[in-house]
Structure formats: C-alpha cells, structure tokens
Amino acid sequence: MKRKTGQKSKKVVAPLDDGVLDSSEESISIARKVQAAMIPQHLPAMEGIEMASIYLPSSAVGGDLFDVVHLSEDLLAFFIFDVASRGVSAALISSMAKVCFGDHIRSVKSPKLVMERVNAQMIKNISADYYLTAIVAFLDLHDNKLTYCNAGHAYPITYKRKEHVLEQLGSTGMFVGVLDQGYYREKHVYCNPGDWLFFFTDGIYRLFATEDELKGRKLFEKEIIRQVGHLSPELFMNDLRKRNTLRNPGGNPDDDIAAIAIEFLTMSRKLQIKEKLGFKQDDPVYLQFINYFEEMDRTAAVILSTMDSMGYPDESIRKMKIVLTELLANAIDHGNKKNHSKKVTIGHMINRKKAVISILDEGNGFDPRSIADPTLPENLGKSCGRGLFIVNKYVDKVEYNSLGNRVTITKNFIRK
C-alpha cells in the first residue's frame, strides 16, 4: 500500500522475522561481522584538520553506522545514522542504508537531496517499523563551511574556541523511512581555526549517565569543554574508550556508540606540527596524517603530483614513490608497531629547487647507525637494511632527529 504524504505509512513489506532470524547464533555472528566490516577502518587525511572516530558495539547487534567520504581535495562528506531496532534485522537494514547514503552522497552535493533520496529508497524497500535517524553533512575545507541536514538525529556539536562555548547544530526533519515527505531542511555553519566538530549517536550519552539521557548529554558536553583545549581528536576518543572500559567491564555498552571528532587546526597548532617535523615557521608546508597502510598511496600521490607539476623528471618521481613507500611503511610498522591509534605525520615543501619531505611517527625511535649495511658479505642473506639503503641512494640527503622517530629527506631539482 502506497504511503501517503504527510501521514505515517503502513508497512510495505513484512518486517524481518526477528523471532526466527535473531534466535540463530550463527546469524547473529554473521551480522556482527557484516556490521564490523561496514565501519571505516581509516579516515581521510586532509590538510588543515585532524579527525578521529570511535565505534563501540553493544552486546546486542545494533544499527549504528557512519562514514567519511573524501569527495575532492577540498570537500568531505559525513553521514551517521542509528536504526531504531536491534538484532540481525537492524544490521541488515543499516548495511543497506550505508550503501544508499554512500551512493547518493557521490552523486549530489546537497545534504537535503541525499536525505530525500535515501528516504525514498528506504520507504520503497523496508517496513516503517525499521526507521532510522540520520545526519548528512558536507564540509568545504576551502572556507570551512559545513552544510548539514538532520533527520531526527542527536544534534551535532561545535566547540567555538574563541568564545569557549558549545553550539548544537539544530535542524528539523522526520525520521528516514517513515513519511514520503520528510520535511528536511538544509542549514550551514562556518568553523574557524581551533574549533571542533562532533557527530555521534545517542548511545554516547550512556557513557556519562546510564539511565538519564538529558543528564548524560549535559555531562558529555561538560567533558568536551574540559578536554578539547588539551587533547587531540585521537586522544579524546581514547579517553571515551577508557570511560567505556570502566563503565562496562565486558567492553560492550548498553547501546551502540559511534562518534567522529574533527579539529580545525589553528595556526599555532600548525606551527607546532611544522616545528616537530623540522621545518621553519614560515615554510609553506603541506601537512598530512595517516594511521594505516591503506592510506600510503593517497598520501604519496599528493607529494608526487606536486613534484610533477613543478617539472621534476619522471625518473625522480619514480624513485620518490619507492622512497615514500619504504619510509611510510617503516613508520607504521616499525615506528608505531602497527598500533593504528597512533598516527604518522607527513609534511612536504616542494619548489623548483628541491623537495623536502619529513615523516614523523609516534614510536620510541631507533638509532639509524644500528642498521646493518646490506652490501657487506655477512649481511647479504638478511632482509634488514635494504629499504633504507635504497632510500639513501635515491635521494640527496637523509636526516634523522635525535630520537630517531623522524626522518627528513631532500631531493634536489635537476633540470633535464
């Protein structure tokens, strides 16, 4: 039966049979694996912002999911939602919803249009018993303009550093999957250097007050005010993980928790990072941050494309790709010990005279003099040291900081 605009709809298809489907341990196990696979393993590394996320599944299979989509050099899209159900059915519906959001975010650059299209698809394919709340937002890093649309979801929060206040990003809209006409509205806000932005599902309130959502929200906001001036987004999320461990010794909260934190870097924060990388304050350094091996190619591509635009020979670019692959992999593997809560910071400064790239991990460092020379006869059968040997051959200068957790390479521009 067709849903009538402006009225609560009747069921289009029969709801998933939780009594049969959810009683199967095998089905629940599969649903958990599907749910985990839908959570992004890494967030895009972008100039001018730092991001971190958290996902803490409840003991029951839930329907909270999120994603951050890198659409272009200056444009990011966010969506986060919560299915009003639990069990295998919630996992299946959230998986379908994530595909819908991802598809439409890539085809239209309007949160309102994305929400309307996803709503239409959900109404067509599922029962109204399985509605969801959602946020869709686009962040233009050219001017830090956030355009967003809310479908009955917990309001995102911005922390305004200059005023030292929190602002809720209120916006009206009906739940997704209930009415043909969702009455969605699109709003926008500008963020300034030093500001923070938070997207989350309402399960996060339970980390602060289990039974009283209003009290939990107020305590969560107090925690933001208290912490954001001292912690990075990653450390803030780690603090939430510790809070969950203390409140829920088994590791699983009462409700799914999903959250994304974004910090807009101030000039002073950029200068601090540049100093750690060994650059001068006025050096035009482009910053990137990665946590995973899968991010290496995209990070290297930014550097290599800049070299190409400056006219560096193809041979220099080819060798630099090999060098970057080796050094980034070392930073993640040997430096951070594959601890993906730690990040690798990369800064590059490239002109028509030279390319300078600095890579800093969060490990304990090493003594580069301790690396065996792979060309000596006694080391020919060993694999250690070969990568750094190639690095030294392919660039003009290699320098390490005193701790050994930062390497800076220089490649001089050689005209053909």
Secondary structure, 3 states (H helix, E strand, C coil): CCCCCCCCCCCCCCCCCHHHHCCCHHHHHHHHHHHHHHCCCCCCCCCCEEEEEEEECCCCCCCEEEEEEEEECCEEEEEEEEECCCCHHHHHHHHHHHHHHHHHHHHCCCHHHHHHHHHHHHHHHCCHHHCEEEEEEEEECCCCEEEEEEEECCCCEEEECCCCEEEECCCCCCCECCCCCCCCCEEEEECCCCCEEEEECHHHHHHCCCCCHHHHHHHHHHHHHHHCCCCCHHHHHHHHHHHHHHHCCCCCCCCCEEEEEEEECCHHHHHHHHHHCCCCCCCCCEEEEECCHHHHHHHHHHHHHHHHHCCCCHHHHHHHHHHHHHHHHHHHHHHCCCCCCCCEEEEEEECCCEEEEEEECCCCCCCHHHCCCCCCHHHCCCCCCHHHHHHHHHCCEEEECCCCCEEEEEEECCCC
